[in-house]
Amino acid sequence: MTVNSITLQTNNSSVEGGEVYLITDNNWSEGTVTWNNAPAIDPNALGTLGQVNSGSAAVFDLTQIYTIHDQEYPALPSII
């Protein structure tokens, strides 16, 4: 099965909904990663949200990640 999108649910309203970035270094663990040892992110955002309302959902198309993955990376990149 291939997932082509990710849906993020908002808990609070904000004028900036955030950004989605690619992480190509998969040598980390959710249980041990901290702000100080977090892997580097790709400098270009895959997607950016403007204003969001509490309880709304945002869908990011991940098709370009699979295109990048097939061309450049040996393992599927992580998303933050």
C-alpha positions in Angstrom: 0.0 0.0 0.0 1.3 3.5 -0.9 0.1 6.6 1.1 0.1 9.7 -1.1 -1.0 12.1 1.5 -1.0 12.9 5.2 -3.8 14.6 7.2 -2.9 16.7 10.1 -5.7 17.7 12.6 -5.4 21.1 14.3 -6.0 21.4 18.1 -5.8 25.2 18.2 -6.3 28.2 15.9 -3.2 29.9 14.6 -2.2 32.5 12.0 0.6 30.0 11.0 -0.4 26.4 10.6 3.1 25.1 10.2 5.3 23.4 7.6 6.1 19.8 6.5 9.8 19.0 5.9 11.6 15.9 4.6 14.2 14.1 6.8 16.5 11.8 4.8 18.5 10.5 7.8 16.5 7.6 9.2 19.0 6.7 11.9 17.0 8.0 14.8 14.4 6.7 17.2 11.2 8.5 18.4 12.0 7.4 21.9 15.4 9.0 22.0 15.4 11.9 19.7 15.7 15.3 21.4 16.0 18.9 20.2 19.8 18.6 20.5 20.3 15.4 18.6 17.4 15.7 16.1 18.4 14.8 12.4 18.7 17.7 10.0 15.7 18.6 7.9 15.7 19.4 4.2 15.9 23.2 3.8 12.9 23.3 1.5 9.4 22.8 3.0 7.2 20.2 1.2 4.2 22.2 2.3 3.2 25.2 4.2 -0.1 26.1 5.9 -1.3 29.6 6.5 -4.0 30.3 9.0 -5.8 27.3 10.6 -8.8 27.0 12.7 -9.2 24.8 15.8 -10.5 21.4 14.9 -9.8 21.7 11.1 -7.8 19.2 9.0 -5.0 19.9 6.6 -4.0 17.4 3.9 -0.5 17.4 2.5 0.2 15.7 -0.8 3.3 13.4 -0.4 3.6 12.4 -4.1 6.8 14.4 -4.5 8.4 12.5 -1.6 8.0 9.2 -3.4 9.4 10.7 -6.6 12.4 12.1 -4.6 12.8 8.7 -2.9 12.9 6.7 -6.1 15.5 9.0 -7.6 17.9 9.7 -4.7 17.4 7.9 -1.4 17.9 4.2 -0.4 15.2 4.4 2.3 11.9 6.2 2.5 12.4 9.6 4.1 10.8 10.6 7.4 8.4 13.5 7.7 8.2 16.0 10.6 
